[in-house]
């Protein structure tokens, strides 16, 4: 790493800690609201928001310009709230806080008590709360994460998540694969987000467009006979949330392996799409989710 990059990383990390220290002064509810107001004002004016608008127009062409702008503003507010809530992530761990309620989670808890399962979600509302919700229901295991570009931020995030979730942090890549296999042998559960572009994944339809999609959830389900539970965190009122779980999805052991991976991957995309359509403002439309050729055909 060059000296310049090292300096930039330290400045970024110092800025992050300063911002979270500032939010810590306000208390969770006021900090969340303040973070939301700040990003709702600034976010729509940023250049990166052009991608969100293009994605929304391509994915949901039935929406008018005013509706797209409302979703964009609401998305930025949710993102700002989520950023501010990092300062209080460990506060969500207490079941007495009453900030996370559960819907249709009992079956997932029962599955986890019997052995390994996959809990699959997307970047909904405050996505960092899904493994905390698992901890509140005594579901133990690991969380797959993507390495942050800044190594200082990455290490801080790992340590924060370990404290808040009590889950093993599983990096993507070879090292993570070894950790994942160890946890599966121990009968633990694996949580992952499967809504981002994955260049080494498989092509599947997402909002009617071809998109490179993570194949890991379906691949693990097919190879090891693991049940998949789709989970979605929804923001209900400020810094209060609901975790909704789907019925378990099982691979067909008699089916062709490749065909079954494709079927399950498409099924997961369909579930994620349905959740996004129901609450589009709570998804991160800033992702570079679709190929430019697909976006261009819709815009």
Residue pairs with C-beta under 8 A, 6 or more apart in sequence:
1 9
9 150
9 151
9 152
9 153
10 152
12 150
12 152
12 153
13 150
13 152
13 153
13 156
16 153
16 156
17 156
19 83
20 86
20 87
21 87
23 31
23 34
23 35
23 84
23 87
23 88
24 31
24 87
24 88
25 31
26 34
28 85
28 88
28 91
28 239
29 238
29 239
31 84
31 85
31 87
31 88
32 81
32 84
32 85
32 238
32 239
33 81
33 238
34 84
35 80
35 81
35 82
35 83
35 84
35 85
36 77
36 78
36 80
36 81
36 84
37 77
37 80
38 80
39 76
39 77
39 79
39 80
39 83
40 73
40 74
40 76
40 77
40 80
42 76
43 49
43 72
43 73
43 75
43 76
43 79
43 80
44 69
44 72
44 73
44 76
48 286
49 72
49 76
49 286
51 285
51 286
51 288
52 72
52 75
52 285
52 286
53 68
53 72
54 295
54 299
55 285
55 287
55 289
55 290
55 295
56 63
56 68
56 71
56 72
56 280
56 285
57 63
57 68
57 298
57 299
58 207
58 209
58 290
58 294
58 295
58 297
58 298
58 299
59 207
59 208
59 209
59 290
59 298
60 207
60 277
60 280
61 298
63 71
70 281
71 280
71 281
71 285
72 285
74 281
75 280
75 281
75 282
75 283
75 284
75 285
75 286
77 281
78 125
78 126
78 235
78 281
78 282
79 284
81 126
81 235
81 238
81 239
82 125
82 126
82 127
82 128
85 92
85 126
85 128
85 239
86 128
86 160
88 239
89 128
89 132
89 160
89 161
89 164
90 160
90 163
90 164
91 97
92 99
92 100
92 129
92 132
92 164
93 132
93 135
93 136
93 164
95 136
98 240
99 239
99 240
99 241
100 129
100 132
100 133
100 136
100 240
100 241
100 242
100 243
101 236
101 240
101 241
101 242
101 243
102 133
102 137
102 242
102 243
102 245
103 242
103 243
103 244
103 245
104 244
104 245
104 246
104 247
105 133
105 137
105 243
105 245
107 229
107 245
107 247
107 248
108 117
108 119
108 137
108 139
108 229
108 231
108 245
108 248
109 137
109 138
109 139
111 117
111 227
111 229
111 248
112 137
112 138
112 139
112 140
112 141
112 189
115 187
116 141
116 183
116 184
116 187
116 188
116 189
116 190
116 224
116 226
117 189
117 190
117 226
117 227
117 228
117 229
117 248
118 189
118 190
118 191
118 192
118 217
118 220
118 221
118 226
118 227
118 228
118 229
119 130
119 134
119 139
119 189
119 190
119 191
119 192
119 229
119 231
120 191
120 192
120 193
120 194
120 217
120 228
120 229
120 230
120 231
120 268
121 127
121 130
121 191
121 192
121 193
121 194
121 195
121 230
121 231
121 232
121 233
122 193
122 194
122 195
122 232
122 272
122 275
122 276
122 283
123 193
123 195
123 196
123 283
123 284
123 287
124 232
124 233
124 234
124 275
124 276
124 279
124 282
124 283
125 233
125 234
125 235
125 241
125 279
125 282
126 233
126 235
126 241
127 193
127 233
128 161
128 164
129 233
129 241
129 243
130 191
130 231
130 233
130 243
131 143
131 161
131 164
131 165
131 167
131 191
132 164
132 165
133 231
133 233
133 243
134 140
134 141
134 165
134 167
134 189
134 191
135 164
135 165
135 166
135 167
139 189
140 166
140 167
140 188
140 189
141 167
141 168
141 183
141 188
141 189
141 190
141 191
142 167
142 168
142 169
142 170
142 179
142 180
142 183
142 188
142 189
142 190
142 191
143 161
143 165
143 167
143 168
143 169
143 170
143 190
143 191
143 192
144 170
144 171
144 172
144 176
144 180
144 190
144 191
144 192
144 193
144 216
145 157
145 158
145 161
145 169
145 170
145 171
145 172
146 172
146 196
147 154
147 171
147 172
148 154
148 157
158 169
161 167
161 169
162 169
167 191
168 179
168 183
168 188
170 176
170 179
170 180
170 183
170 190
171 179
180 190
183 190
184 190
184 220
184 224
184 226
190 220
191 231
192 214
192 216
192 217
194 213
194 214
194 216
194 217
194 268
194 272
195 272
195 283
195 287
195 289
196 214
196 287
196 289
197 211
197 212
197 287
197 288
197 289
197 290
198 212
198 213
198 214
198 215
199 212
201 212
201 213
201 214
201 215
201 216
201 265
202 212
202 213
202 215
202 261
202 262
202 265
203 210
203 211
203 212
203 213
204 210
204 211
204 213
204 262
204 265
204 266
204 269
205 211
205 266
205 269
206 213
206 269
206 272
206 273
206 289
206 290
207 273
207 276
207 290
209 290
209 294
209 295
209 298
210 290
210 291
210 294
211 269
211 289
211 290
211 291
211 294
212 291
213 265
213 268
213 269
214 265
215 261
215 265
217 228
217 264
217 265
217 268
218 228
218 251
218 260
218 261
218 262
218 263
218 264
218 265
218 268
219 261
220 226
221 227
221 228
221 249
221 250
221 251
221 264
222 251
222 257
222 260
222 261
222 264
223 257
225 250
225 251
225 253
226 251
227 248
227 249
227 250
228 248
228 249
228 250
228 264
228 268
229 245
229 246
229 247
229 248
229 249
230 245
230 246
230 249
230 268
230 271
230 272
230 275
231 243
231 244
231 245
231 246
232 243
232 244
232 275
233 241
233 242
233 243
234 241
234 242
234 243
234 244
234 279
234 282
235 241
235 282
236 242
246 271
249 264
249 267
249 268
251 260
251 264
252 260
255 263
275 283
276 283
